[in-house]
Structure formats: structure tokens, C-alpha cells
């Protein structure tokens, strides 16, 4: 990855991160989800799922999620 990525959305629920990613992809904004979940307690849900976009798309992506996402 040679370009800079920025975290624009964070949630403990992995399905919400995937929904955010799908919404951004519908608007032609490349997005990736990263998960930092505890391997000691994977079923408890102690973890963070983050949606990352390119820095140049971050402001637009935040606006899209704020205005169009109904899951948050």
C-alpha cells in the first residue's frame, strides 16, 4: 500500500463495518475493513472494526456515512 489510508468509521460490530464499506463502494469510494479483535475472547466482541478509505476520499466518505447510513 503506497497511498495513505484514514480510518473514518469504527464499531465493535463487524457487520456494521461491512455495511459501511458496501455503501462506500456503491459511491465508487475504495474502502477496506480492519479488525482488531482479541484472540483470547473472540466471542465476547471485544474488538474494533474500522473502515478505512484513502485520505483524498475521507471527507466525502464521512459525509456519505453521516447522511445515508441507517445502521449507526
N, C-alpha and C positions, 0 to 999 in steps of 0.2 A: 504494500500500500504506500504509494508515494504521495498521495494527497492527504490533507488534514481532514479528520472527521470530528464531529462535535456531537455530544450527547444532548438530545433535545427532549427526551421523554424517559421517565423512569417509573417502574411499577414492580411490586412483588408478584404480580400475576402474569405469567408468561403469555397467556392468550391475549391479554390486552396489548402487550408489546407487539405481538404478531399482527393484531388488527390495525394498530397504528402504522406498522410497516406496510401492510397491504394498502391502506388508504393513501400513503405517500407514493407508493408505486403506481397507483391509479392516476396520480398527478405527475407522473414521469420524474419523480424525485428518488434517486437511488437511496436505499436505506438498508441497514443491517441491524440485527438484534444481537446483543451480547448478554450472556447470563453469568452471573457470579453467585452461584448457589452453594451453600455449604454441603460438602460431600458427607459430612458427619450426620446431618439431619435433612436429607433431601425431601422427605415427605411433609415436613413441617412448613415449608415455604419460606424459610429464612434465606432470602436471596434477593438479588436485584436484577431485573431485566431492563436493559436500556436500549433505546432506539437511537442509532447514530446516523447522521447524514453528513454530506460534505459541507464544509464551513460555508461555502458560497450559497448553499441551499437552506441553511439553518433558519434564517428569519422567515422565509416563505413556509417552510415545513412547520414551524411553530404556529404560524397563523392558521394554516390548514387544520392542524390538530385542534386548536382552540375553537375554530368556527364550525368544523364539520364532524368531529369525533363525538359520538354519543355514549361511548363506553366509559369515559372518565368522570 
